[in-house]
Each structure stands twice: as C-alpha cells, then as structure tokens.
Amino acid sequence: MLFNSLDFAVFLPIVFLLYWFLANKTLKGQNFFIVVASYVFYGWWDWKFLSLILFSTLVDYLVGYRLAKEKKQESRKMLLWVSILVNLGFLGFFKYYNFFLDNFIDAFTILGIPFQANTLNIILPVGISFYTFQTLSYSIDVYKRRLEPTYDFIAFAAFVSFFPQLVAGPIERATNLLPQFFKKRSFDYVKAVDGMRQILWGLFKKVVIADNCAEYANEIFANYQEHNGSTLALGAAFFAIQIYGDFSGYSDMAIGTSRIFGFNLTQNFAFPYFSRDIAEFWRRWHISLSTWFRDYLYIPLGGSKGGTWMKIRNTFIIFIVSGFWHGANWTFIIWGALNAIYFLPLLVTKRNRSNLGVVAEGRLLPSLKELFQIALTFSLTCFAWVFFRAENLHHAFGFLSRFFSDPIFVMPEKRPVQLLIIIALFFSVEWIGRSNKHALESLAKINSKKMRWFIYVLVFMAIVFYGAREQKFIYFNF
Amino acid sequence: MKNFLVQTFLALLVSLLATGAFYFLSNYLIEKRARFAVDKAKSLIILGHSHPEMAYNDSLIPSAKNVASAAEAYFYSYHKLKKILPQNSQIKTVLIECTNNQFIASTNDWIWGDKMPFRVPKYNPFLDWEEKSMLFQKNPIPFINANRSSMKANFERIIALNLDYTSDMGGYGSNNHVLTDSVSGDLLVPVDEERSELNMRYLRKMIDYCKKRGVEVYLVRSPTLGEYYKIYPNQDFQDALNTYFNDVPFLDFSGYKLHYSDFIDYEHMNRKGARRYSLWFNNLLASGLLQASNKQAFINKNLPS
C-alpha cells in the first residue's frame, strides 16, 4: 500500500479510529492491533511475502530469547551468526543472487572458462532491505548486551512489522523503537497535530516535488543523447530533488503517521541539501541507514581509531557497502565509491566534523561563503546521483560523456518555469524550517490560527493541483 | 482526542471546500470567458479526429480552418463546436469527419478511457453535470485525476490572464514520416465491435446544433489507403450512416487516390499527401463544391484521373 494512494487514505483513518477506540484498552491490545494492521498493510502488496516477515520475526525473537539464557560465549556467537545468516541470506537471495551469478558468468567468460547457469526470475519483496536491518540490529544489540531481549512476541512482531516504516524506513534501532511497545500509548494532542503537519508536508514533497521532477528527470535520462549539456545538468538536478522529495517525503509521512499512533521515530533527513560539505551531507541524508552502518560496520571495523590507511579502508568499505545495499548494480557501487572519494579529503584533513550545526543559524540568509559551499556540495551530489539514477554503467558514462562534451553554458532545452518556481518556494519553506525536525514544525509557533489554516489549505490545494499521477516510491525498489 | 478529530475533520473540510470553490469558480469563469477565435477570412471549419487533422493543411485552403484533433471523440468536439460557432459568426459551413472508425465502441475509450486525461483538463469547464457524472461512473479514479489536472490548467490560465483557447482548439498537424511499403496483410484483421451509441449521439447533437444556428453542416470522409477499409469494413458504417444520419449530406473523398508515400500509415496522411490533397480540396471549394446541387457527383467528377 502506498502512502500516496487512495487505499492508504481509507486505511489510515480506519486503523487510527480502531486503534484509539477499540484496541486502546490494554497494551497487548494496542500491540496486537498494530501487528494486524501492519500485516494487512504489507499483505495489500503481496500477502505471500508475509511469511518472510513472519519467519524473520520468529528467528530473531528466538535468537534473542536464547541469547538471554545462553552464558557460553561460543554459543552466543553461534546464535548471532544464525540471525546474521538468515537475515542476510534472505537479502542475498532475493536481492543479489542474480547479480552475483551474472558477474560470475562474466568473470569466467573473461578467463576463457565457459560457465553456464540460469538466472532466476526473483521478485524483490518490498522493504526487505529495511526490516532485515532492523531485526538484525536487535540481535546484535542483544548479543552485545546493549539491549535486554524481549519475551513478548507480539511486541517484537509489532516492532518488526510496524507499518509506517516497514517498507522504506526509517530503519529503527531496537533500542529506540522496541521499548515504545512496552509502554501503553496514550493520545497526545500536540504530537498528533504535528504528526498531521508532517504527513501533509511529506505528501507535498512526494506528489508535488518528487513526482513532477520525475517526469523531467525520466525524460532527460532516457533521451540523454538528444539533449545539450545544460539540459543534462538540469536533469541530474531534477533527479537530486526528486529523490530527496520522494524519500524524505516518505520518511516524513512515516514519522508523522507514527506520531499520531503515539510513537517517535528517528529523524531520517535533516535538510541535507543545505549541507556545506559532504560529511555534513551524510550526517543529514538517510540518517537511520548512515548511523546503522556507522554502528554495526564502521565502528566494529575499527572506525577512525586506527591509522590513516585504516580510516581510508573503513570509509571505502562503508560507502561501497551502503551503495550496494541500495541495489544489485555496479552503478550503486560506483555511487558509493564516489561519495567515499568526496569524503576522504575531509577525513584525512580532519575537517569532517567542521560543520556540525545548522547552516546560518539565527540568520535569514547564508553568507556568500556558505552559499558557495552549499552549491558545491549540491553539485557534487548531483554528479554522484547520475550513477545512482542510471540503468547501468554504460548509461551513466554515456550521460556524463555527453554532458562533458557538450557546451554547458547554453540555455537548457527544457525550461519548466512553473516547476522551477515551485521548487524555489519549496526550498524557501525548507530553509525557514531548517532548525526543526521537519519544515512545517515551525507553524506551531504561529499564533494566528487563521494563518496556520490558510497555509494548510494552500499546501492541500497545491497537492491537489500539482500532484502528478500516483507514482511508486523510489526506495520501494531497495 | 475529540478535539483532534474535530480539528482534523474541519481542516480537511475547509481544504476540500476551498478546492471545491476554486473548481466551480474557475470552471464558471472559463466557461463564460473562454475565447475561441477563428480568422475572419475563414468561413468553414473542419472538425474530427486525426484523419482530418493530418489531411487538411489549412494554410493552403484560405477559406477553411482545421480544428480537428487526434483521437477526439464527438463527445468533446461538440463542446468545441458550441464555443466556436457563437463567437465566430462568419462561419457558415461545418465539415465533420465521419469515417468508419468513428462509430465503433473503441471510440468510447477516447471519451472515458486512456484519452480522458488529455481531454477533460481542456473541456472540463464546458461539460455539464450529466456528462461529468457519466465520466465519473465510467472511470472514477482517472476522472478524479483528470479533474485535478483540470484545476491546475484552470489555475494557470487564470494566473496568466489567458482564457484564449484559440491555439488549443486543434489544427493541422503535419508529419514527415513516409510509409515505404504496403501494410502486411497479416495485420489487417477486420475490427468486429459494437457501435458507440454515445459517440453517435454526440454526432447527432453536433448536427442539430449547426442546424439550429443556421450553419450548413456536412459529414465528410477523408482519403485513406485501401487497407483501412479492410480493418474497418464499410458495411456497418454505411448502415449506421443511412439509418441515423440520412438527413445530412455525406461527402465522400475516399475516392481521391494517393500513394503509399503520401501516408505515414494506412490512414494518416503525411505532409506531402496533405499538401496534394489540400490543394485539390481548395480547388474543389473554389470551383463551387458547396454550391453544387449534387455534391458527391461534383467530387467524383473532379477526382484526379
């Protein structure tokens, strides 16, 4: 079920009312209802894959259960490996099987050894990359004794399948989300109202910004041979804005939805396109994934404690693995490697933590230096997004060679003035709200109710007028 | 909780009312003020779908204005006609393309199927409630989406202070593609479909509207390749024509022979074909086609040998 679909517009109020009026008597009732609603939500797409979630839930629940009782380190380690192998095994099979097979065939062919194998027609279960990482974090945290295992299966099943963030995150840590299932939720008016604001803004980002940018980005990427350099640059920028609107819009809707049910999820995007360098960008982009890799991969590898070469190695590993997490394609690996290359000079010169605060805090506008830094960082990310968006390496290099061989300082062939005005307005609102968790949070500070409602109505009408046709979220592919 | 539900409901209601108010007001404004101007020198207009759109190069026919539009059903053309005639009193003659593929049920798709998202945003202000209700019943979600696009289109027109539909009402569309060979016989499977009663009813409405305004109206069939008649056989079309539209003169130009190289496919003329045909058609008008007592005989007599 998509957040931007009519199905969800019917599903959400029904679940909300049943949750607060019918299932609200006990904690168990609330949790059980969340599990049922979440399985309906997921099963709407394909009920057959519910068994996969259920199996993953059972395995990690039992692993946690056994870890609590097991004293011997060897046995504990073995239990952790069971969880890792099952979760990554599912992920590996559904997401990477064909990729590895194709590459093995290519490698053997290059070596002159004939190798024949058939790829499988595998459907990637929606959200598998997200919920496997979430359950994995539970097993690792229990193993590391950072978290007490739960014996409440329903609470654990609700944690794994919690519908607002089940299919595209934020990837919640068990340490943050699981304890919220142990306490009965009571309705919080202020939190729920802000949740609604965040849903509204997320929907705006998705249907007005992302889906409209998608129309241009798709056309320009599909027919890149026919466009001049400046149009290709515009296409890359449109994709950068599309993916931000799409994914952060989804996250906003997920977080907002969770809030009306009494939950607090991790902030997943913190206005990343206002970043002054790549290190700041990665602290603000897909935060739940970046911190997951930081805590469960980068730090166990030694983090930045070793020498320079170790830092470089670890940085490359996490960026490449992060790229590969997005999809079984060399384009994602190159995208990850490129970001590592952007990041390294900052790491080596120890300037990777020089921009920790909010840009131009307390000021209306950024300084010229900040503006230049923001523009440079945005340009670098746009360049990297070309690989992310391209169908394959041939497409990416074709796009870039056309971009560099064609004069860039000419007018783009496509000049969607209206869309550019809407994007400018959108970033202005984001700029004003950049110190908050989401752009519309500051509306709560406006005393005039009429003014607040006027803004809600404007955003609503923009969604109705400018909402492109219902499109899938990009991150559903991952 | 009660307060939250009330406030959420009210916010949604206010937003829906504001959107609804804009919908009605913008449609009303455009319906009243939309401009469909035709050059004063043009006393004849040609309506229809892609065949006339690509056949009549009106820059070569000084007295005619081509306002045909590809895949436009009579259902929508009717509303265009109702706007053009009152605003352009110089128009004395209306030619409506009427060919074999315009009575079949597939044309319903042009009304509420995959062409609806392109038509409704343009014609929404001119449709009445019965028509809107019919479109909604036939295809609800695309109709709602088409209405959203329509509000966006209205908003943009109003913001730009541009209620001029002149450039949007259709016109000659040229194509340089050349059909190099005959169409493979295997592809020529005759279409066996029910009739579209709705499309035929709107053709009748167009005819009656012209008559009511004292404007001469003719049904015309533009030239196509012979293959076209293998896919859309003549019999059923002729039966419908004779049964329902025998009160309107039918001018059949299908006898005008063109070569494969004059078409982009078996039914649409390319630029070269349209040029040849339009020059001939202009001569025909200049020679007195509309004044001739037996117009079909006049056409046949003037067909190039």
Interface residues (C-beta under 8 A of the other chain):
Chain A: L6 W20 F187 Y189 A192 V193 M196 Q418 W453 Y456 V457 F460 M461 V464 F465 Y466 G467 R469
Chain B: M1 N3 F4 Q7 T8 A11 V14 S15 A18 T19 F22 I141 N145 R148 M151 K152 F155 E156
